[in-house]
Amino acid sequence: MGERAELMLDPACVFDSLSDAIFVGKACQEAAFRWYEDPLRPIGVGVHQHRQLRDALDIPILQTEHVPGPEAKADFLLAGGTDLLRVDAHYDLGVTGSLTTIKFAQSLGVNVEVHGPSPVHRHLVASLQGTSMYEVANVSPHHSNPSPHIYTCGYTDDWTSIGEDGTLPVPSGHGVGVSYDLDLIRKQAVNTWTVTADGVA
């Protein structure tokens, strides 16, 4: 890729040992990668080993995809386990929990990177001062987004939604800004629950 793109590595918690994670991290460091994300098993929640990893490397560590909730993320950061934070409205108590994490990080000057694509996440990215990327998965000019097409408003996280200037539009409709194909969603349903004042039916 040379100087044509910024590179990051997310091993998705694949390394069984700290030494393996350091070995690969040093290669990323030498190749001027932007960051090194979630290298260690079992699911990247051990602050001690990540602090050791940070001490061994001179490349930003991006953690907390698997550390849910604002308080746990704050503890992980303050204990020295990461340089950057991940946030996800699906894992981190919705938009409110995500904004709590974002405000905490911004008060310390720490960047927050939003995990994965979605209309809600585009709104979060647009609200952030300290962020650098919008994450999508399994897409390229040769591969379309494999996610089901559940929107009826034209929203997509395919690579074709990226503008020539490298930006993406933020949905501007009601709510999170998109409309859903409810017939398609109902056909895919395995089970349904109805929440009432008396409980779940």
Secondary structure, DSSP 8 states (H G I E B T S, - for coil): -TTSS---B---S-BSSHHHHHHHHHHHHHTT-S-EE--BTTTS--HHHHHHHHHH-SS-EEE-TTS-SHHHHHHHHHTTS-SEEEE-TTTTTHHHHHHHHHHHHHHHT--EEE-S--HHHHHHHHH-SS---B---S-BTTB---S---BSSS---SGGGS-TTS------SSTTS--B-HHHHHHH-S----EETTEE-
